[in-house]
Every structure is written in structure tokens, then in C-alpha cells.
Amino acid sequence: MLELRPNCECCDRDLALDDPTVVICSFECTWCADCADALALICPNCGGGLVPRPIRPAGKLAANPPSSTRVLTARQHERQLALRGAQRAEEHGRGLARRPAAGRVHP
């Protein structure tokens, strides 16, 4: 059974279960229409083609729920980590960095 992943693996956009523009590859890598167009409808993970994701009938969702696990490609994950690092550096520069609780030492 298809997982029906909740997000685009590239931009991490939330994807509606009934969105007819969502596409997947044969390994269920999931992409929004904008990212799929940028990828020329070729999955960067496996090299296979991207096709419209089937829409599960609403009456079947309770017994067969979609996945809640968000999946990101390695490149996207690296970008998010870099962005978080930049945000933390900016917060630190403005004195907003989180401080460890008293008595706790972070390695």
C-alpha cells in the first residue's frame, strides 16, 4: 500500500492528500508540482520517472491512514541544517541564543 507521504522531499511543502499535482516515483519518493517540473519529472534519487500520485478515497483513509513521516532528500536535509546553523549564529549575535540550564554542560 502506498505511504502517501505528507511533504515534498525537495522543498518540504505540505502536500494535500487530494492534490492531483503531487507526483511519485516507483519507490514513492514524493514531489510537489513545482519541484517535479524543476526536476524534469525525473526522480533525482533513483532516476525513474515521476507520475501522478493516486488519490486514496476519503472513505478508506480511516482504515488506511497516510504516513506522517516527513522525508527529505539528503541535499535538502543539508540545506536545512545549514539554514538552522545560520539562524543560530544570527540569534547568538543578537544575544538570543539559548543558554544551557544551570548545572548542565553541553559537550
Rosetta silent file (secondary structure, phi, psi, omega in degrees, C-alpha in Angstrom):
SEQUENCE: MLELRPNCECCDRDLALDDPTVVICSFECTWCADCADALALICPNCGGGLVPRPIRPAGKLAANPPSSTRVLTARQHERQLALRGAQRAEEHGRGLARRPAAGRVHP
SCORE:     score description
SCORE:     0.000 S_00000001
   1 L     0.000  140.409  179.529    0.000    0.000    0.000 S_00000001
   2 L   -65.176  142.734  179.459    1.261    3.492   -0.807 S_00000001
   3 L   -71.888  -32.588 -173.138    2.554    5.529    2.130 S_00000001
   4 L    54.827   69.526 -177.385    1.069    8.832    0.920 S_00000001
   5 L   -64.978  148.886 -171.984    3.876   10.934    2.344 S_00000001
   6 L   -84.968   -5.532 -172.844    2.915   14.325    3.779 S_00000001
   7 E  -145.091  163.006  172.482    5.562   16.541    2.178 S_00000001
   8 L   -77.642  133.112 -178.009    7.654   17.278   -0.885 S_00000001
   9 L   -70.421  -15.180 -177.994   11.099   15.719   -0.464 S_00000001
  10 L   -96.747  -55.916 -174.773   12.768   18.754   -2.005 S_00000001
  11 L  -100.885   -4.981  178.706   11.082   21.884   -0.622 S_00000001
  12 L    65.726   20.469  176.980    9.321   20.259    2.379 S_00000001
  13 L   -67.705  140.066  174.156    5.995   21.802    1.342 S_00000001
  14 E   -66.491  138.815 -178.461    2.940   20.162    2.923 S_00000001
  15 L  -118.736  124.732  178.537    1.051   18.121    0.328 S_00000001
  16 L   -69.601  144.699 -179.115   -2.699   17.608    0.485 S_00000001
  17 L   -63.634  -27.734 -177.068   -3.884   14.028    0.143 S_00000001
  18 L  -103.267   17.077 -179.872   -6.275   15.000   -2.638 S_00000001
  19 L   -78.659  114.098 -177.648   -3.830   17.184   -4.607 S_00000001
  20 L   -75.145   -6.571 -178.981   -3.782   15.834   -8.182 S_00000001
  21 L   -92.651   -7.126  178.765   -0.492   17.611   -8.979 S_00000001
  22 L   -70.841  137.725  179.623    1.615   15.584   -6.486 S_00000001
  23 E  -124.678  155.508  178.930    3.910   13.079   -8.196 S_00000001
  24 E  -136.560  161.924  171.699    5.820    9.993   -7.049 S_00000001
  25 L  -102.665 -176.583 -177.726    8.400    7.592   -8.441 S_00000001
  26 L   -69.028  -13.694  176.379    8.231    3.797   -8.206 S_00000001
  27 L  -100.042    7.886  179.021    9.965    3.989   -4.789 S_00000001
  28 L    72.381   16.391  169.759    7.367    6.522   -3.557 S_00000001
  29 L   -58.179  136.448 -168.967    9.724    9.483   -3.476 S_00000001
  30 E  -122.182  134.511 -173.795    7.191   12.326   -3.355 S_00000001
  31 E  -137.985  145.740  172.259    7.392   15.750   -5.005 S_00000001
  32 L   -77.017  166.619 -177.893    5.223   18.847   -5.396 S_00000001
  33 H   -61.380  -40.873 -177.957    4.432   20.034   -8.921 S_00000001
  34 H   -62.918  -46.780 -179.647    6.922   22.935   -8.801 S_00000001
  35 H   -68.546  -38.399  178.958    9.854   20.738   -7.755 S_00000001
  36 H   -61.671  -40.517  177.236    8.832   17.970  -10.162 S_00000001
  37 H   -63.514  -42.828  179.082    8.871   20.455  -13.037 S_00000001
  38 H   -63.678  -27.965  179.698   12.325   21.667  -11.972 S_00000001
  39 L   -89.278    3.996 -177.981   13.453   18.013  -11.959 S_00000001
  40 L    56.777   34.542  178.595   12.046   17.477  -15.463 S_00000001
  41 L    57.769   30.673  175.533    9.815   14.743  -13.972 S_00000001
  42 E  -120.505  126.799  179.940   12.864   12.551  -13.224 S_00000001
  43 L   -69.047  124.281  179.852   13.457   11.371   -9.652 S_00000001
  44 L   -72.997  -15.230 -179.881   16.927   12.511   -8.525 S_00000001
  45 L   -81.978  -42.013 -175.013   17.101    9.605   -6.063 S_00000001
  46 L  -119.883  -13.955 -179.313   16.504    6.680   -8.416 S_00000001
  47 L    84.780    0.430  179.405   16.480    8.163  -11.927 S_00000001
  48 L   -82.685  169.558  179.637   12.957    6.889  -12.592 S_00000001
  49 E   -77.062  155.030  177.088   10.057    8.841  -13.975 S_00000001
  50 L  -103.558  132.896 -178.213    7.609   10.781  -11.839 S_00000001
  51 E  -129.120  159.403  179.608    3.895   10.069  -12.235 S_00000001
  52 E   -56.890  136.184  176.998    0.761   11.448  -10.541 S_00000001
  53 L   -75.634  131.479  177.829    0.249   10.063   -7.041 S_00000001
  54 L   -62.193  150.046  178.198   -3.058    8.180   -6.782 S_00000001
  55 L   -99.427  120.633  179.487   -5.688    9.754   -4.560 S_00000001
  56 L   -76.401  131.114  179.076   -6.938    7.454   -1.817 S_00000001
  57 L   -57.785  138.602 -176.789  -10.738    7.623   -1.429 S_00000001
  58 H   -54.463  -35.994 -179.395  -11.742    9.577    1.691 S_00000001
  59 H   -68.873  -13.324 -179.342  -13.767    6.617    2.986 S_00000001
  60 H  -100.703   -7.575 -175.305  -10.637    4.452    3.056 S_00000001
  61 L   -68.646  -34.957 -178.504   -8.382    6.881    4.969 S_00000001
  62 L   -63.273  -44.400 -179.557   -9.528    5.898    8.475 S_00000001
  63 L   -81.915  -20.755 -177.652   -8.610    2.233    7.977 S_00000001
  64 L  -134.431   71.946 -173.932   -5.609    3.074    5.768 S_00000001
  65 L   -70.232  155.394  176.267   -4.121    6.347    7.043 S_00000001
  66 L   -73.292  165.444  177.005   -1.385    8.254    5.221 S_00000001
  67 L   -70.571  147.826  173.520    2.150    8.402    6.547 S_00000001
  68 L  -108.598    1.908 -178.673    3.023   11.168    8.994 S_00000001
  69 L   -82.984  121.639  178.439    6.768   10.695    8.472 S_00000001
  70 L   -84.062  134.054 -179.241    8.376   13.587    6.624 S_00000001
  71 L  -118.527  133.983  176.469   11.077   12.569    4.146 S_00000001
  72 L  -127.889  144.592  174.688   13.729   14.926    2.773 S_00000001
  73 L   -67.166  158.677 -178.693   16.428   14.253    0.218 S_00000001
  74 H   -57.150  -41.462 -179.991   19.982   14.371    1.571 S_00000001
  75 H   -62.571  -42.887  179.977   20.650   17.674   -0.227 S_00000001
  76 H   -66.219  -40.108  179.179   17.538   19.250    1.280 S_00000001
  77 H   -61.531  -42.848  178.105   18.436   17.948    4.737 S_00000001
  78 H   -62.891  -40.363  178.213   21.916   19.501    4.402 S_00000001
  79 H   -63.156  -41.762 -179.902   20.355   22.824    3.324 S_00000001
  80 H   -65.728  -40.632  177.887   18.036   22.805    6.328 S_00000001
  81 H   -62.912  -41.495  178.557   20.919   22.085    8.699 S_00000001
  82 H   -63.986  -41.148  178.956   22.924   24.949    7.162 S_00000001
  83 H   -63.848  -44.109  178.039   19.938   27.284    7.492 S_00000001
  84 H   -61.422  -40.854  178.168   19.460   26.306   11.147 S_00000001
  85 H   -62.463  -42.448  178.639   23.159   26.929   11.766 S_00000001
  86 H   -65.490  -39.222  178.398   22.930   30.362   10.166 S_00000001
  87 H   -65.475  -41.194  178.933   19.831   31.177   12.208 S_00000001
  88 H   -64.532  -40.297  178.879   21.564   30.104   15.418 S_00000001
  89 H   -63.369  -40.683  178.908   24.594   32.218   14.549 S_00000001
  90 H   -65.824  -43.248  178.416   22.339   35.210   13.923 S_00000001
  91 H   -61.888  -41.166  179.815   20.491   34.616   17.214 S_00000001
  92 H   -62.693  -40.941  179.529   23.816   34.347   19.026 S_00000001
  93 H   -65.125  -28.527  178.321   24.941   37.631   17.502 S_00000001
  94 L   -95.863    5.973  179.446   21.769   39.306   18.770 S_00000001
  95 L    76.449   20.689 -177.941   22.082   37.687   22.206 S_00000001
  96 L  -102.191    2.138 -177.249   19.115   35.385   21.579 S_00000001
  97 L   -61.905  142.781  177.680   20.974   32.080   21.697 S_00000001
  98 L   -68.611  135.724  178.786   19.515   29.531   24.077 S_00000001
  99 L  -101.123  143.667  178.438   21.569   29.162   27.178 S_00000001
 100 L   -65.561  149.563  177.532   22.027   25.795   28.901 S_00000001
 101 L   -62.614  152.718 -179.811   20.118   25.301   32.142 S_00000001
 102 L   -55.887  135.417  177.924   22.085   25.931   35.317 S_00000001
 103 L    84.240   -4.704  179.828   24.271   22.999   36.229 S_00000001
 104 L  -106.704  136.813  178.594   24.098   21.455   32.741 S_00000001
 105 L  -118.391  128.319  176.921   27.101   21.324   30.479 S_00000001
 106 L   -92.101  136.764 -179.908   26.752   20.718   26.777 S_00000001
 107 L   -65.148    0.000    0.000   29.556   18.761   25.136 S_00000001
